[in-house]
Amino acid sequence: METTAAPATIRTRVNIPLHFPDGYETAAQVHTFNGLTDGAEHLALVLGDPDPAETPLVRLHSECLTGDVFGSARCDCGPQLREAVERISERGGILLYLRQEGRGIGLYNKLDAYAIQDSGLDTYEANTVLGLPEDARDYTAAAQMLAALGVDSLELLTNNPDKVRGLRDLGLNVTGTAPTGVFATGTNLRYLEAKVTHTGHSIALASLAA
């Protein structure tokens, strides 16, 4: 079903040079918005030189302060963000940086869930113990942002089938998906395994053991 949310509008466009710790550099045209349904300060980064005649590559990246900023090895969010920026820059497309810390439960709750995971539960079980949804994210604002940018058809850079379903339910034409890389370490393997077994993420963990 299509969203009934009012259209969002572009509030600001600003060019920002990006520089990553490994030396990779690119440029982004960063967009802010008015009228997003959840009132959050989400960002759209237009990367590379998108061809209006081609289907853009789009990544919905949920904010992860611990991984994106501090380089936490408990998840794969930081490496996914770094990879997405380069791949989208090469092809041309959009990275939506969504303020959905901890799959939508917030930073403090995410850290509380980390403490519970240290007792042996996985990331989804820990949320349940806290009385929170396993995944509280809603992609209506993402659909509004894409509409404001004139995008109604896209290829999604993701391993998460829920993102595909979410955008399609909101009326967007997701023509296909491109999987992200596998960024498994000794400290995030249980987290990645939970995403594969619990929510069907297409992460090729089996190939690591081969």
N, C-alpha and C positions, 0 to 999 in steps of 0.2 A: 504494500500500500504506500501511497505517496504521502509525504509530510504535509501537514496543514499549517505548519509554522509560517509566519509572515516572512517575506524575503529579507535577507540581510543585504547591507550595502557596504561598499568599501569605504573605510574611514580615512586611512592613510596609506601611502606607498612610499617606501624609503629604501634606497640601495645600501646594502651592508656587505662589506668584504668579510669573508669567513676564513679563519685560519685555525687549523686543528693541531693538536700537540705533535702529531707525526709529521707535520710540515705541509700537509695537503691544504691548498688554498682554492677558493672559488668565490663567486659573488652571488648574492641573493637579492632579489627584490622582495622585501618583506611587506606584507599587507596586514593591516588591522581592519576590524569590522564594527559596524553598528548593527544592532538588532538581532544578535545571536540569541537563540532561544534560551540558553542556559546562563546568559549573562557573563560568561567567563571570557578572559582575555586570550583567546586562541589566536595563533598566527598562521599565515600561509606564506611559505617561502617559494617563490617562483625561481627555479634554477635552470641554468643552461639557456638554450634558445628554442623554446617549444615551437614546433611547426603547427600553425592553426589547422592544417589539413590532416595532421596525424593525431592518433589517440595518445594523450599524454600519459606518462608514467607518474603515478601518484602514490605517496606513502602517508598513511595515517600513523603518526608517531605520538604515543601517549607520553606525556612528560614523566621523566624519572630523574629527580634531582640527584639521588644517590648514584645512579649509573651514568647519566649524561654529564654531570658536572664533576662529581668526585671520583668517578671511575670505579664504582663498586663492582666487585667480581661476583656478587651474589645473583646477578642477572646478566642478560646479554644486551641490555638497552643501549648502553653507550656505543658498543661496536655496531649495533644495528643502525643507530643514527648516523655514525660516521660513514658506513657503507652506503646508506640511502642517499646522503648528500652527494657523494661522488657519482653513483649510478644515475641519479636523476639529472645531475649536471651534464653528464655525458650525452644523455638522450634528449633532455628537455622535458620539464614537467614541474610538479608541485609537491612539496612536503608540507603537510598540515601538522603543525606542532600543537597538540591538543593538551590542555591543562587538566589532565585526568590522572593525576598521581595515584599510583597503587591500584590501577584498574578502576579508578573513580572513587576510592575510599579516602584519599587524602594522605598526606605525608606522615602525620603522627600515627594514624591507624596502620599505615603500611609498616612502620617501624615496630609497632606493637605486634603485628602479624609476624615479622621477622623473629621476634623474641619467642613467639609460640612455635615457629618452625624449628627453632633450636632444640625443641623437645621431641622432634621427630615427625611432626605433621607437615604436609605439603602446603604450598601457597594457597590453594583453594580451601583446604580443610581449616587452615588458620583463620581465614576470613569468616568462615562459618562459626568457629568458636567465639569470635568477637561479636557475633550477631549481625554480621554484615553480608551483603551479597558476594558471591564468588567473583562476579564481574559486574560492576555498577555503571559501566560505560554506556553512553547513548551517543549515536552518531548523527543526530539531527543537525547539530551545529556544523558538523563537517559537511553535510549535504548543503546547508545554507551557504557555507563559504565557497564550495565548488560552484554553486549556481551563480553567486556574485561574481566569480571569476570567469563565467561563461562556459563552464565545463559540465556536460551532461553525460559524457562517455569517456571511460578511462580504463587503463590497465592498472591493477593494484599491486604494489610491491608489498607482499605480506605472506606469512605462513598461517595466518589466523582466519579460518573459515567464517567466524562470526562477523568479521569486518566486511567480508564480501556480502553475506546475507543482510547485514545492517544497511549497507548502501543500496543494495538492490530493493530492499523493502521500502526505502525512501525515494524510489523512482529513478535512481541512477543506473546507467547501463555500464556494468562492469564487464568488459569484453573478455577479460582473462586475468590471470595472476602471474606474477614473477616472484619466485621464492627468494627470501633473504638468505644470506649465508648462514652457516652453522658456527656459532661462536661458543662452543662448549669448553668449560674448564672444570677442574676438580671441585671448584666451589659453586658452580651453577648447574651442574649436571642434574641434580635432583629437581631443580626448578624447571629445567627444560623437559625432563622426562614427564613431569606433571602436566605440562602444557600439551605434550603429545598424547598421553593416555587419557587425560581428563577432558580436554576440549578439542582434540583432533587437529592440533597444529601440525603442519606438514614440515617437520624438522627431521632431517635424515640422520638421526642419531645412530642408527644401525651401521651406517657407513663408517663411523668412527672406530667401531670395534673390529671392522674387517681387516 
